[in-house]
């Protein structure tokens, strides 16, 4: 829990890491990280895989902010894969807001795409109007428990 911040170049891989399943699974889980640097996942420049960000910031109870371009995918629109953002920010109790258009690059829904993404984020005061501006219907359980037990 003494781990407070990550360098923006931490995951600066030489290659595009799109399509690697569960690549950031539980990476910062239970850490004391307070802020996330913009561009942390800049090596993901096309379609994210199934469970790629599963539990990435799970139970980061000191997390204060999310940068707006965290899931920019190199400026490309992407198709979601099943459970890509499953419990990504689960129980981040000090998170007060979510940036507009955080998931603007995700255009195609998949089953459980945002399942429990912000579950138990009790510090959230307001949800942005354009958090999922390009998601269309078509898959089941896209938003299952996404904001469960948020203030």
Order of alpha helices (4+ residues) and beta strands (2+ residues): beta-beta
